[in-house]
């Protein structure tokens, strides 16, 4: 699929871009607890296929140190190859899902699609948890503990998917950049966690750029071949950003509370989310006449599930075998690739005013990443 985000959504199917960092100790100093909750959209990608995610590297690193999950099985496949696989799968899932949602008969069956992806995610995790692969050791959580997070997880996937269905790929991906400032704002409100001044200054143009793209991309185009974003697409995009950010912040407490790694927690969440949606689907989804759905769309649906599986597996290797710089670079490569390809297929001219907003937003989020990596290096130097 496409974008990383967090991969989020990841990659469950959403995409995207993006996606989070977790750790599982229950007791921390106040300052440590606040700092550990800050993460990037790329972190969201683990298990959030679709997308998105967007949404992390520091928290993921802390999770490994805190819970000491098993190392991935030895393999001749290099970390670079896993990065390429993750990037291609993320880009693939975004554009595949967009093609699926372009089918009018499938656009309004979002809950069914999300339930399918949750099942594929659980199946993938079940397979790789077996002794033959031993990616992680499954652990069980009670339904009462996992149900609230499963509801949040469903919204974290469904709303971004709806955004993708009613938006251009470029707007969808650029909007996911807002995950970072939204998560930072929530961490400040809830935990009084602050960012370096230069990081805040870098996020300002990122937010401005998203606003510019939101405006220009939603304007009616004189050329009917040019794809634009509908008002619903904008509403779903910002609703999805809020839901994804809340899920990102909230999930950190679950890692500490249940003392689980990302895969262990996702292994419990996915089947509950899939089963829960079955009760709502008959009242919300508008089903197509299945016999009239083109074979090509069925193939794409299977491809989407396959990409989601690849994202989950490759993300595990990337987290285990690379550092925060590599993970950050991979995230930005995915975002830039998706935005560029989305622009090409949208039919817009190079001189379109939206391009300025795209460049401003990407420049801001990349500058933010550089500032945060430098800050992390300074902290590491002081601690040594």
N, C-alpha and C positions, 0 to 999 in steps of 0.2 A: 503494500500500500504505500501510501505516500507519505506524507509528512510526518515528520517525526514528532514532533513536539516535543510531549509530549508533548506523540507517541507518543505522544502520547501513547492506541485508543486507540495502538498499539494497536499488545496490540490487539486488543480485542477487536475490533473492527473499526473503530472509529477513526482512526487515523491518524491518526494522525499524527500528528506531529508530536511529538512528543513528547510525554510524558514523564518520576518522583523519587524521593529518597526516603528511606525508612530506617528505623532502628528500633530495637525491641527492649531496651531496659526500662523498667518502670520508674526507677528513682534517679533523678538528675538534679544538678544545681539549676536554679532558675535560669541563669544565663545560658547554660548548655542546652536546656530544653528549648529555649526560644530559638537559639541558633540552629538547632537541628531541624526545625520545622521549615526552614527556608529551602525551597527547591525550585527547579526549573521545569518548564513544560515538558522537556524531553523525558523527564522521569515518568510522566504519565503513560508513556508508551508501553511499559511492561504490562501486558495484559490488556491494553486498551488499543487494540489494534488499529482500528479504523483510523483510525485514525488516526488520528490526531494525533498523533497526544503530537497536546503538545503538550512542558513540563516535568537539583536532583542528583547530580552526580555526587556531591558531598554526602547527602543523606544515604544514597545507595552504598557508598563506601563505608559509612558508619554502620549500616545494617550488616555488612559482611563482618566487620570487626566485632559487633555486639553479639550476633547470633551464631557466627562461625558456621555458615552453611557449607555443605561439602563442595569441594572444588569440582569444576566440570571434568568429566572423564577426559583422559588424555586423547589428543587427536592430532593428526598431521595437518589439520586445517588451521591456517594461521589466523590470528586476530584480524588482520587486514581483510582476509576473505570474508570473515563473519561480518565485518563492517559493510562490505560491498553487498552481501546478501541482505543485511538488515535494511540498507538504503534502498535497494531495488524492491524489496518486499513492501516497504513503507510507501514508496512512490506507487507501486503497483496496486496496493489496496485502495489508495485514495482515488485513483482514476478508474479502477474497476468498480468501486462503489458508486462513483459519480455516474458511470455508464448504466449501472443497474437502476439507480434512482431516476435516470432520464426516461425510463419506461413508465408512462403514466399509470399503468396498472400496478406497478410495484412501489411507486413513490409513497403511497399511503399505507403500506404494510410494514411500517418501521419497527413495530414491536416484535413482529414475527421474525424479521431480519436480525434484530438484536438478540432474540432468544436463540436463534441458530448460531450466531457467533459465540454466545456464552457457552453453548454446548460444545462447539469446536474447541474453544479455549480449554474447557475442562478436560475434554478427551486428549488434547495435546499434553496437558500437564499430567494426566493419568499415565499416559504412555511413557513419558520421559522420567517419571518417578519410579518406574519399575526397576528392579535390581540390575537388569541388563544394561540400563542406561545410567541410573543413579544420579540424575541431575539434582534431586533434592529428596528429602525424607518427608512424606505427607504427615500432617498432623490434623486432628479433628477439633472443631470448635462447635459449641452448641448453637442451635438455630436462633435462640434468643440473642446470643452475642453477635451473630453474623447478619441477622436480618436487616437492621438499620443500614449497615454498610452496603448490603446488596441492593437496597433501594437507591442509595446514592450512586452506586456503580451503574445502575440501569439508566438513571438520568444523565450520568456522565457519558454514556454512549449514545442514547437515543436523541438527545437534543443536538449534539454536534452532527449526527447523521442527518437530522432534519435540516440543519444549516447547510450541509453539503447538497442536499436534495434541491434546495430552493436558492442556492447561491452559485456563483462561479467558483471554480477551484481556487483561483487566485485570491479572491476575497476570503473564502473559507480558511485558507492557510494563513494569510496575513492576519486575519482576526484572531487566530489562535496565539499570536504573539502577546496578546493582552493577558494570557494566563500568568505570565511572570509578574507584572505589576499588580494584578488582582490577588495572587497568592501572597505577595509581599504585603499588600494592604491588609489582608485578613490576618496574617501573622502579627502585624503591628497591633491591630485592634484586639485580637484574642490573647496574644502573648507578649506584647510590647517589644517584639523583635524588630530591630531597625537595620537599615542598609547603609553602606557607606555613602557619603554625599555624592561622590562621582557616579555611583551606580544609580542613584535617584535621578541625577541629571541626565544620564544616558537613557533612562526609561521615559523621560518626557517626550523626546522626539519619536520614540517608538509608539507611544500612545497617539501623538499627533498624526503620524503616518497612517495608523489604522483608521483614524477618523477621516482622513482625506480619502482613503480608498473606499470607506463605507459610503461617503457622499458621491464620489464620481462613479463608482461601480454600480450604484443603484439608479443612476439617471437613465431615462429612456434613450436608446440609441437610434439614430436616424437610419442606420443600416440594420435591417432585420436579421442579418447573419451574425451580428455581434451579440455575444451572450452577455447578459446583465444579471445583477442580483435583485431579487424581489424584496419587497418590504418584509415579507415573512422570513426570508433568508437572513435579513439583518436582525430581526427579533430573535430568531432561533440561535443565531451566532452568539449574541450577547448573553442570552439565557444559558446556552451551553458553556460559555466561558465561566459564568458564575457557578454553575453546577460542577464543572470540572475543577475549579479552584477550591471550592468547598470540599469536594471529595479528596483533593490532594492534601489539604490541611488536616482534614478529619482522619484520614487513613493513618497518619503518623501516630495518633493516639492508640489506634487499634494494634499497631505493631508492638507498642510498648505493653498495652493491656494484655494481649494474647501471646506475646513473646513469639511471634511468628515472622518468618522471612516473607518477602514479597510473593514468591511462588506458593508458599504454604497458605498464605491468606487468600490469594486468588483462587487456589484450588478449592477452598471452602465457599468463596463468594459466587463463583461462576454458576454452579448448578442451582444454587438457591435463586439467583437472579433469573436464570432460564425458566425454572419451574414457576416462579412467582408471576412472570409475565404471561404465562399460559392462562391465568385467571382473568387477565385484563384484555388480552388480544381480541376475544370475540366482541367486546364492547367498543373498542377503539379502532382497530385496523379495518380497512376496507380491502377485502380480498379480491384479487383479479380472477378472471376465469382461467384456471390453471392450464387448461388445454390450449389456450390462446397465447400463453407466454412463449415467446420465441425460444428455440433451443439454445441460441447464443446467450440468452440471459441466464438460463440454467447453468451453462458452462461458466459464466462469469460469477455466479453465486458460489459455485464450487471453488473457483479460483480465489475468490475473496476469503473463503475459509482457509484455503491453503496458504495464502499470504499471511493471514493472521497467525497460523502455526509457525511459519518461518520467523516472523517477528518475535514471537515469544522465545523461541529457541535461540536465535541469534543474539537477542538482547541479553540473555543469560550469559553467553560467552563474552560479550562486550563488557558487561559489568565486572565479570570475574577476571578478565585478562588485560584490560586497558585502564588507563588513568582518566581523570576528569577532563584533561585537555583533549584527548582522543574522542571521548564521548561527546564533548561539546562541539568539536569540529564536525563529527558525524551528524549531530542534530542540525547544525546550520547548513550543512551540505544538503540534507534532505529538504529542509525548508526552502532553500534557494532553488533546488531542482524542481520541486512541486510548483512553486510560484512561477518560475520561468516557463515550464511546460503548460501550466494553466493559462498563462498569458498568451502563449502561442495558439492554443486551441480555442481561446475565447474569440479570436478574430479581430482583436483590437489592434490599432496601429501603434507603432513605436512612439509616436508623439502624443498619444492619449494622456490626458492629465492624470489619470490614475497611476501612471508609472512613477510620478514624483512621490506620491504617497507610499508606494511600495518600497522605493529606495530609502526614504526617510525611516520607515518602520524597520526595515532590515538593518540599516546602519545603526539605529538605536539599540536594537537587541544584541547585535554583534558587539557593539561598544560595551554594553552591560556585561556580557560574558567575559570580555577581556578584563574589565575592572574587577569582577568577582574572582577570576582566576588569579589576578595579581594580589588581591586581598588574601586569598587562601595561601598563596606562597609566602606572604609576609607573616601570616599567623604561624605557618609551619616553621619559618626561620626563627621566630621569637620563641617557639616551643622547643627548638632543638638546642 
